[in-house]
């Protein structure tokens, strides 16, 4: 005997309309009720009528994107990668920007895309393991791909090799005989920022003769890099290397160092992360970790579409390789040369005072 909506509704002690909302991925259902209905579906072995669901939703030929501020370099390039790959495959894209990390605002953005009958949504926004898994559970029938979630999340995801890239950055600085490190991370709610910090610290902790003398949390943008470096220098924190979570923050770091008459790379070496188009034109040109944002966007589209072809496939996490790009903001530590430069600058400042 086939199990029906009514059987599920009776066991879960809810209406058939509630069962319908749960199976169609509606967000307008209390989480406790959703769990109860899904438990009843599992216990009874109920199989939703896919034909009815498709007719009810009339899926569009669009791929939805929920993203953080696209003024951020990485977010913009990922969105471009998604759009170009989708276009090649005959899909359009619909973008929803979420400016603050709020699950209510994120679900509102998803609901807006869902009202456009999208079947695929790429989430380019930092989410916790619990948040990402809740969204997958809540929106049955939507194929999600996440770009900034913890590595142990039971969801489909594409990301840069953040840990590996950051570890390479720290190892480069150590090879250049740098000993005292200032660390400026990305936001605490970003898994990418967390992985970069872990990569840096794991590399540094392998060496007894190096230390982190200052650690600050930035927001990916130049202003935070500037303010944190300025604060560190004002407080008398000593360092000869700066590990920075993004190229934009590194731009702010370079400005602060310049204002304090500290030469880069002689006195302080600086390495960023991302390899933005402008980083080769910083003063000095920035050593950084390259990650392919466009490829991340492209691969997320392909992963989303593959989920429709194999809906029962195991969750997949794909990592896009990162690599060191050496430019002029890093060099081997030269104590004698550095001391001479400091003396020259002090003499110059004295001359200016005497004029």
Legacy VTK file of the C-alpha trace (Angstrom):
# vtk DataFile Version 3.0
C-alpha trace
ASCII
DATASET POLYDATA
POINTS 355 float
0.000 0.000 0.000
1.365 3.421 -0.995
2.031 5.920 1.775
0.195 9.232 1.270
0.373 12.823 2.515
-2.480 11.974 4.896
-0.494 9.129 6.473
2.485 11.408 7.081
0.251 14.195 8.423
-1.492 11.789 10.807
1.751 10.378 12.232
3.296 13.846 12.609
0.024 15.270 13.973
-0.023 18.126 11.453
-2.148 19.141 8.478
-1.552 17.861 4.941
-0.806 21.471 3.950
2.082 21.488 6.438
3.447 18.249 4.968
3.231 19.844 1.519
5.135 22.928 2.681
7.893 20.774 4.194
8.330 18.577 1.101
8.381 21.641 -1.162
11.091 23.334 0.913
9.008 26.230 2.220
10.690 28.308 4.927
7.286 29.133 6.439
7.402 26.137 8.795
8.605 26.012 12.403
11.857 24.066 12.757
10.351 21.716 15.361
7.456 20.940 13.005
9.811 20.392 10.070
11.867 17.886 12.081
8.688 16.062 13.143
7.383 15.827 9.561
10.729 14.647 8.190
10.891 11.995 10.921
7.426 10.761 9.916
8.435 10.696 6.239
11.491 8.611 7.107
9.585 6.233 9.386
6.830 5.591 6.829
9.186 5.480 3.853
7.143 8.133 2.085
8.422 9.117 -1.375
7.220 12.587 -2.508
5.574 12.837 -5.905
8.370 14.504 -7.866
6.122 15.138 -10.830
3.675 17.105 -8.727
6.494 19.036 -7.097
7.960 20.010 -10.453
4.587 21.101 -11.782
3.972 23.080 -8.613
7.269 24.871 -8.868
7.755 25.120 -12.646
11.528 25.495 -12.338
13.215 28.350 -14.157
16.405 28.292 -16.191
18.197 30.446 -13.605
20.962 29.920 -11.064
20.562 31.920 -7.873
23.501 33.510 -6.045
23.411 34.760 -2.452
26.556 36.828 -1.888
28.291 39.198 0.474
29.034 42.748 -0.686
30.118 42.508 -4.339
32.291 45.592 -3.827
34.727 43.125 -2.238
37.190 41.959 -4.875
36.817 38.224 -4.280
33.030 38.278 -4.134
32.861 40.228 -7.391
35.157 37.829 -9.261
33.345 34.758 -7.946
30.039 36.258 -9.115
31.596 36.869 -12.544
32.827 33.284 -12.688
29.353 32.015 -11.836
27.699 34.254 -14.413
30.084 33.331 -17.248
29.919 29.587 -16.598
26.132 29.680 -16.268
25.866 31.586 -19.557
28.005 28.985 -21.353
25.612 26.284 -20.178
22.458 28.168 -21.133
21.501 29.481 -17.701
20.874 32.984 -16.452
21.819 34.212 -12.965
19.864 36.028 -10.289
21.855 37.815 -7.579
20.804 38.531 -3.989
23.231 40.607 -1.879
23.232 40.206 1.912
25.169 43.013 3.583
25.126 41.672 7.168
25.481 38.171 8.580
21.948 37.370 9.725
20.261 34.021 9.141
16.916 35.820 8.834
18.260 38.038 6.042
19.924 35.074 4.368
16.702 33.044 4.375
14.809 36.087 3.080
17.275 36.257 0.169
16.805 32.538 -0.512
13.027 32.939 -0.377
13.250 35.750 -2.928
15.256 33.526 -5.279
12.923 30.612 -4.604
9.965 32.800 -5.597
11.697 33.073 -8.982
11.577 29.252 -9.090
15.302 28.690 -9.162
16.502 25.143 -8.605
20.180 25.943 -7.917
21.552 28.421 -5.372
25.230 29.199 -4.799
25.933 30.628 -1.343
28.943 32.963 -1.417
28.554 34.071 2.165
30.258 32.892 5.382
28.129 30.357 7.240
28.714 28.007 10.153
28.416 24.238 9.803
25.057 24.329 11.585
23.686 27.187 9.472
24.623 25.582 6.155
23.165 22.213 7.145
19.942 23.839 8.384
19.483 25.547 5.004
19.935 22.275 3.109
17.455 20.564 5.427
14.961 23.415 5.246
14.899 23.974 1.488
14.203 20.513 0.118
14.442 20.499 -3.678
16.985 23.337 -3.890
20.510 22.314 -4.906
22.922 24.357 -2.767
26.656 24.876 -3.231
28.523 26.762 -0.488
31.763 28.724 -0.870
32.674 29.779 2.701
31.771 27.042 5.200
33.804 24.873 7.624
35.474 21.858 6.053
33.474 19.403 8.183
30.096 20.743 6.977
27.857 18.054 5.470
27.078 20.132 2.386
28.418 20.530 -1.146
31.119 23.188 -1.266
33.863 24.745 -3.402
36.627 26.897 -1.926
40.225 27.977 -2.314
42.901 25.944 -0.517
43.067 28.537 2.253
44.963 26.504 4.836
47.604 25.313 2.388
48.067 28.779 0.894
48.460 30.444 4.286
50.953 27.830 5.424
53.037 28.504 2.296
52.951 32.234 3.108
54.273 31.717 6.635
56.897 29.222 5.454
58.154 31.764 2.913
58.567 34.391 5.631
60.396 31.909 7.864
62.741 31.030 4.990
63.495 34.763 4.736
64.666 34.655 8.388
61.760 36.706 9.706
61.212 36.143 13.441
58.504 38.461 14.810
55.124 38.319 13.139
52.144 40.638 13.062
49.023 38.740 11.962
45.903 40.401 10.521
43.072 37.954 9.862
39.743 38.230 8.076
36.393 38.303 9.956
35.873 35.655 12.651
32.682 34.325 11.023
34.539 33.393 7.824
35.780 29.818 7.490
38.277 31.052 4.882
39.746 33.487 7.426
39.834 30.771 10.081
41.659 28.353 7.772
44.212 31.009 6.810
44.920 31.775 10.452
45.320 28.073 11.217
47.731 27.655 8.297
49.882 30.571 9.477
49.988 29.431 13.098
50.683 25.776 12.290
53.686 26.809 10.186
54.996 29.253 12.804
54.549 26.776 15.661
56.948 24.392 13.950
59.781 26.835 14.751
60.845 27.709 18.304
62.678 30.877 17.295
59.690 32.737 15.813
56.752 34.370 17.585
53.493 36.193 16.924
53.855 39.571 18.614
50.434 40.896 17.579
47.185 39.499 16.186
44.200 41.510 14.916
40.898 40.762 13.174
40.177 42.760 10.015
37.232 42.956 7.621
39.021 42.190 4.299
39.248 45.895 3.410
42.205 48.292 3.282
40.999 50.465 6.148
41.185 47.665 8.699
44.706 46.706 7.617
45.797 50.318 8.029
44.143 50.842 11.415
45.424 47.600 12.966
48.993 48.188 11.772
48.862 51.794 12.983
47.551 50.581 16.347
50.316 47.955 16.638
53.041 50.489 15.877
51.575 53.106 18.218
51.492 50.504 21.009
55.157 49.677 20.434
54.607 46.150 19.118
57.776 44.997 17.373
57.606 42.890 14.215
59.599 42.279 11.052
56.904 40.435 9.078
53.172 40.866 8.483
50.875 38.023 7.439
47.700 39.562 6.010
44.408 37.798 5.206
43.724 39.713 1.978
45.520 41.934 -0.515
43.192 44.831 0.218
44.085 44.748 3.910
47.753 44.506 2.893
47.358 47.789 0.999
46.391 49.453 4.275
49.307 47.766 6.038
51.766 49.219 3.509
50.413 52.722 4.011
50.728 52.521 7.798
54.297 51.225 7.578
55.185 54.055 5.224
53.744 56.653 7.596
55.973 55.276 10.368
59.010 55.414 8.050
59.466 51.644 8.071
60.890 50.357 4.800
59.285 47.406 3.005
60.681 44.809 2.523
63.971 45.612 4.300
62.681 46.315 7.803
59.282 44.674 7.469
58.231 42.092 4.889
54.534 41.880 3.980
52.562 39.099 2.287
48.896 39.241 1.310
46.351 36.710 0.094
44.248 36.629 -3.127
46.537 38.078 -5.837
44.104 40.790 -6.857
44.714 42.533 -10.180
46.006 45.656 -8.408
48.444 43.936 -6.035
51.238 43.908 -8.641
51.019 47.736 -8.670
51.159 48.373 -4.917
54.236 50.188 -3.625
56.173 47.964 -3.426
54.506 45.274 -5.585
52.894 42.813 -3.171
54.019 39.254 -2.558
50.816 37.272 -2.119
48.974 33.966 -2.379
47.122 33.531 -5.641
43.694 31.945 -5.667
41.514 31.634 -8.739
38.214 33.317 -7.851
36.822 32.897 -11.355
37.501 29.166 -11.233
35.809 28.901 -7.839
32.699 30.461 -9.385
32.855 28.225 -12.449
33.314 25.028 -10.437
30.444 25.914 -8.113
28.089 26.091 -11.111
29.244 22.706 -12.409
28.861 21.166 -8.958
25.328 22.544 -8.576
24.227 21.176 -11.946
25.784 17.778 -11.223
23.664 17.553 -8.074
20.498 17.579 -10.187
21.861 14.678 -12.246
22.906 12.687 -9.155
20.690 13.886 -6.281
21.640 10.959 -4.037
25.411 11.402 -4.417
27.507 11.932 -1.289
28.368 15.476 -0.261
31.435 16.793 -2.060
34.000 19.414 -1.010
36.254 20.699 -3.792
39.421 22.681 -3.071
40.988 24.986 -5.678
44.788 25.123 -5.489
46.567 28.260 -4.222
50.156 29.315 -4.956
52.790 31.820 -3.838
53.449 34.838 -6.073
56.717 36.491 -5.010
57.130 40.198 -5.709
58.945 43.064 -4.002
57.296 43.261 -0.559
59.355 40.371 0.852
63.090 39.722 1.089
65.584 37.994 3.352
66.235 39.793 6.634
69.497 41.778 6.554
70.292 43.165 9.986
73.225 45.404 9.053
71.429 46.896 6.062
68.338 47.498 8.157
70.296 49.222 10.927
71.963 51.552 8.422
68.615 52.485 6.914
67.186 53.247 10.348
70.151 55.522 11.099
69.783 57.306 7.769
66.117 57.993 8.462
66.858 59.226 11.983
69.552 61.559 10.638
67.167 62.849 8.004
64.511 63.539 10.647
67.089 65.380 12.782
68.112 67.513 9.810
64.469 68.424 9.196
64.060 69.472 12.837
67.156 71.698 12.657
66.018 73.494 9.499
LINES 1 356
355 0 1 2 3 4 5 6 7 8 9 10 11 12 13 14 15 16 17 18 19 20 21 22 23 24 25 26 27 28 29 30 31 32 33 34 35 36 37 38 39 40 41 42 43 44 45 46 47 48 49 50 51 52 53 54 55 56 57 58 59 60 61 62 63 64 65 66 67 68 69 70 71 72 73 74 75 76 77 78 79 80 81 82 83 84 85 86 87 88 89 90 91 92 93 94 95 96 97 98 99 100 101 102 103 104 105 106 107 108 109 110 111 112 113 114 115 116 117 118 119 120 121 122 123 124 125 126 127 128 129 130 131 132 133 134 135 136 137 138 139 140 141 142 143 144 145 146 147 148 149 150 151 152 153 154 155 156 157 158 159 160 161 162 163 164 165 166 167 168 169 170 171 172 173 174 175 176 177 178 179 180 181 182 183 184 185 186 187 188 189 190 191 192 193 194 195 196 197 198 199 200 201 202 203 204 205 206 207 208 209 210 211 212 213 214 215 216 217 218 219 220 221 222 223 224 225 226 227 228 229 230 231 232 233 234 235 236 237 238 239 240 241 242 243 244 245 246 247 248 249 250 251 252 253 254 255 256 257 258 259 260 261 262 263 264 265 266 267 268 269 270 271 272 273 274 275 276 277 278 279 280 281 282 283 284 285 286 287 288 289 290 291 292 293 294 295 296 297 298 299 300 301 302 303 304 305 306 307 308 309 310 311 312 313 314 315 316 317 318 319 320 321 322 323 324 325 326 327 328 329 330 331 332 333 334 335 336 337 338 339 340 341 342 343 344 345 346 347 348 349 350 351 352 353 354
